[in-house]
Amino acid sequence: MATSRVRELFDKGTDAFNRHDVEGFTAQMTDDVRMTAPGVGELQGKAAVSAFYQSWISAFPDAHVEIDAVQVLEDMAIEEGHFVGTHRATLHTPSGDLPATGRSVRGDYVQVIRFRGDQIASFHLVYDRMDLVEQLGLSPTAEAEQPSRMAGEQPGMQTH
C-alpha cells in the first residue's frame, strides 16, 4: 500500500477519535482487528476494541490526542503522541473501575497501527500506566515518597 494512503487512513482515524466518533472510528477496522494495551492484554474484534476506546472517551469527555510524530512504513503507521483529557466519569478497566477524579491528564504514548487494505488490522498501544495513575491522584508521586529535606539542603549534601 502506498505510504500516502496509509497516512491518509491514519489521519482519518485520528480525526474520528478526536471528534469522539467511535462509530466512524470502528468502521475503519477489520472485523478481526486485534489490539494490545497496558493492563488490557489482547483484545480481538471490533466490539472489544471499540469498547476500549469508548471507555476512554466516556471517562474523559474532552479527550483528544496530540500527535508529535508519525512514521509510515509500508502498511504500518508508528505514532508518538499525547493523550489529553479531564477525568469526569468512571473509567472502566479490566483491573476495575476508576471513579472520576476531576483531574486533567497528559500522557505520552506510542502506538503501532497496521493496515490491511483500507482498514485497521491491529493496534499496539504503549503508555506509562503509573504516570497516568499518579496524575489522577490515585498513587503518591515519586516526590511525595522522598523524605522531606532540611531547609537549604542540596541533593547529595550530607549534614552532620
C-alpha positions as CSV (number, residue, x, y, z in Angstrom):
1,M,0.0,0.0,0.0
2,A,1.3,3.5,-0.8
3,T,2.6,5.4,2.3
4,S,0.4,8.4,1.3
5,R,-2.7,6.2,1.6
6,V,-1.6,4.8,5.0
7,R,-1.1,8.4,6.2
8,E,-4.5,9.4,4.9
9,L,-6.1,6.5,6.7
10,F,-4.2,7.3,9.9
11,D,-5.3,10.9,9.8
12,K,-8.9,9.9,9.2
13,G,-8.8,7.6,12.3
14,T,-7.1,10.3,14.5
15,D,-9.8,12.8,13.4
16,A,-12.6,10.4,14.2
17,F,-11.1,9.7,17.7
18,N,-10.7,13.5,18.4
19,R,-14.3,14.1,17.3
20,H,-15.4,11.2,19.6
21,D,-16.9,9.5,16.6
22,V,-16.4,5.9,17.8
23,E,-18.8,4.5,15.2
24,G,-16.8,6.2,12.4
25,F,-13.5,5.0,14.0
26,T,-14.8,1.5,14.4
27,A,-15.9,1.4,10.7
28,Q,-12.3,1.8,9.8
29,M,-11.4,-1.5,11.5
30,T,-11.3,-5.0,10.1
31,D,-13.8,-7.5,11.6
32,D,-10.9,-9.4,13.2
33,V,-9.0,-6.3,14.4
34,R,-6.6,-7.0,17.3
35,M,-5.3,-4.7,20.0
36,T,-2.7,-4.9,22.8
37,A,-2.5,-2.2,25.5
38,P,-1.1,-1.9,29.1
39,G,-3.4,-3.5,31.7
40,V,-5.7,-4.9,29.0
41,G,-3.7,-7.6,27.3
42,E,-5.0,-8.6,23.9
43,L,-8.4,-7.6,22.6
44,Q,-10.0,-9.2,19.5
45,G,-12.8,-8.0,17.2
46,K,-14.4,-4.6,16.5
47,A,-16.7,-4.7,19.6
48,A,-13.9,-5.3,22.1
49,V,-11.5,-2.7,20.5
50,S,-14.3,-0.2,20.1
51,A,-15.3,-0.6,23.7
52,F,-11.8,0.1,24.8
53,Y,-11.6,3.4,23.0
54,Q,-15.2,4.3,24.0
55,S,-14.3,3.8,27.7
56,W,-11.6,6.4,27.5
57,I,-13.8,8.9,25.6
58,S,-16.7,8.4,28.1
59,A,-14.4,8.8,31.2
60,F,-12.6,11.8,29.6
61,P,-15.3,13.7,27.7
62,D,-12.8,16.3,26.5
63,A,-10.3,13.6,25.4
64,H,-8.1,14.2,22.4
65,V,-4.8,13.1,21.1
66,E,-2.0,15.4,20.0
67,I,0.3,13.8,17.5
68,D,4.0,14.6,17.8
69,A,5.3,12.3,15.0
70,V,4.1,9.7,12.6
71,Q,6.3,7.3,10.6
72,V,4.8,5.3,7.8
73,L,6.4,2.0,6.7
74,E,4.5,0.0,4.1
75,D,1.2,-1.0,5.8
76,M,2.1,0.4,9.2
77,A,1.9,3.8,11.0
78,I,4.1,4.4,14.1
79,E,2.7,7.2,16.1
80,E,4.1,9.2,19.0
81,G,1.7,11.5,20.8
82,H,-0.1,12.6,24.0
83,F,-3.5,11.7,25.3
84,V,-5.1,14.8,27.0
85,G,-8.3,14.9,28.9
86,T,-10.1,15.5,32.2
87,H,-11.3,12.5,34.2
88,R,-15.0,13.4,34.6
89,A,-16.7,9.9,34.7
90,T,-15.8,6.3,35.7
91,L,-13.0,4.7,33.6
92,H,-13.9,1.0,33.2
93,T,-10.8,-1.2,33.0
94,P,-10.1,-4.9,33.3
95,S,-8.5,-4.2,36.6
96,G,-11.6,-2.5,38.0
97,D,-13.4,0.8,37.7
98,L,-11.7,4.2,38.4
99,P,-14.3,6.7,39.7
100,A,-14.0,10.2,38.3
101,T,-11.3,12.3,39.9
102,G,-11.9,15.6,38.1
103,R,-8.2,15.7,37.3
104,S,-6.6,16.5,34.0
105,V,-4.0,14.2,32.5
106,R,-1.5,14.5,29.7
107,G,0.1,11.1,29.0
108,D,2.7,10.2,26.4
109,Y,2.1,7.1,24.3
110,V,3.4,5.2,21.3
111,Q,1.1,3.3,19.0
112,V,1.8,1.0,16.1
113,I,-1.1,0.6,13.7
114,R,-1.2,-2.0,11.0
115,F,-3.5,-1.7,8.0
116,R,-4.9,-4.4,5.8
117,G,-6.3,-2.8,2.6
118,D,-8.1,0.3,3.7
119,Q,-8.8,-0.8,7.2
120,I,-7.0,-1.1,10.5
121,A,-6.0,-4.7,11.3
122,S,-4.2,-4.1,14.6
123,F,-3.2,-1.6,17.3
124,H,-0.3,-2.0,19.6
125,L,-0.5,0.8,22.2
126,V,2.1,1.5,24.8
127,Y,1.8,4.1,27.6
128,D,3.0,4.6,31.2
129,R,0.1,3.4,33.4
130,M,1.8,4.5,36.6
131,D,2.2,8.1,35.3
132,L,-1.5,8.2,34.5
133,V,-2.4,6.8,37.9
134,E,-0.2,9.4,39.6
135,Q,-1.7,12.2,37.5
136,L,-5.2,11.1,38.6
137,G,-4.0,11.3,42.2
138,L,-4.5,7.6,42.8
139,S,-0.9,6.9,43.8
140,P,1.7,9.0,45.5
141,T,4.2,10.6,43.2
142,A,7.9,10.0,43.5
143,E,8.4,13.4,45.0
144,A,5.8,12.7,47.8
145,E,7.6,9.4,48.6
146,Q,11.0,11.1,49.2
147,P,11.8,12.1,52.8
148,S,11.5,15.8,53.3
149,R,14.8,17.7,53.1
150,M,16.1,20.1,55.7
151,A,15.8,23.7,54.6
152,G,18.7,24.7,52.4
153,E,20.0,21.1,52.0
154,Q,21.0,20.3,48.4
155,P,20.8,16.9,46.9
156,G,23.9,14.9,47.6
157,M,24.9,17.1,50.6
158,Q,25.4,15.4,53.9
159,T,24.6,17.1,57.1
160,H,26.4,16.3,60.4
